[in-house]
């Protein structure tokens, strides 16, 4: 809320996308929610925040090298 940053949220779960939209609306925020797997993509994001993605080894094995790059 403190700046003019564009906020984008991504998830592979359509229910999570719906929840993101509802949460943003309830808090009066503009968040673009997209259903996609962002791993191995580079869309010029300045900052990437990750939550709850290391529960399964397969996902963690793909995620960690991508974040390091």
C-alpha positions as CSV (number, residue, x, y, z in Angstrom):
1,X,0.0,0.0,0.0
2,X,3.0,2.3,0.5
3,X,4.1,2.5,-3.1
4,X,3.1,2.3,-6.7
5,X,4.4,-1.2,-7.3
6,X,2.6,-3.6,-9.6
7,X,1.8,-6.8,-7.7
8,X,1.3,-10.1,-9.4
9,X,0.5,-13.4,-7.8
10,X,0.8,-16.8,-9.5
11,X,-0.3,-20.3,-8.5
12,X,-1.1,-23.5,-10.2
13,X,-4.3,-24.0,-8.2
14,X,-7.4,-22.3,-9.5
15,X,-8.8,-22.1,-6.0
16,X,-5.7,-20.2,-4.8
17,X,-6.2,-17.7,-7.7
18,X,-9.8,-17.2,-6.6
19,X,-8.7,-16.7,-3.0
20,X,-6.0,-14.2,-4.0
21,X,-8.6,-12.2,-5.9
22,X,-11.0,-12.2,-3.0
23,X,-8.4,-11.3,-0.4
24,X,-7.1,-8.4,-2.5
25,X,-10.6,-7.1,-3.1
26,X,-11.4,-7.3,0.7
27,X,-8.2,-5.4,1.4
28,X,-8.7,-2.8,-1.3
29,X,-5.6,-3.8,-3.2
30,X,-4.9,-4.3,-6.9
31,X,-3.3,-7.7,-7.4
32,X,-3.1,-9.5,-10.7
33,X,-3.6,-13.2,-10.1
34,X,-2.5,-15.6,-12.8
35,X,-2.8,-19.4,-13.0
36,X,0.6,-20.6,-14.1
37,X,3.8,-22.4,-13.0
38,X,6.4,-19.6,-12.9
39,X,9.4,-21.9,-12.4
40,X,12.0,-21.5,-15.2
41,X,10.2,-18.3,-16.5
42,X,11.6,-14.8,-16.4
43,X,9.1,-12.0,-16.9
44,X,11.4,-9.3,-15.5
45,X,10.1,-9.5,-12.0
46,X,12.1,-7.2,-9.6
47,X,11.3,-9.4,-6.6
48,X,10.1,-12.9,-6.2
49,X,8.5,-14.0,-2.9
50,X,7.9,-17.8,-2.4
51,X,5.8,-19.5,0.2
52,X,5.0,-23.1,0.9
53,X,6.8,-24.6,-2.1
54,X,9.3,-26.9,-0.6
55,X,7.0,-29.6,0.8
56,X,7.5,-31.9,-2.1
57,X,11.0,-32.9,-3.3
58,X,10.2,-32.7,-7.0
59,X,9.0,-29.1,-6.7
60,X,11.9,-28.1,-4.4
61,X,14.4,-29.6,-6.9
62,X,13.0,-27.4,-9.7
63,X,12.4,-24.3,-7.6
64,X,15.7,-23.8,-5.8
65,X,18.0,-23.7,-8.8
66,X,15.6,-21.3,-10.5
67,X,15.6,-19.0,-7.5
68,X,19.3,-19.0,-7.4
69,X,19.5,-17.9,-11.0
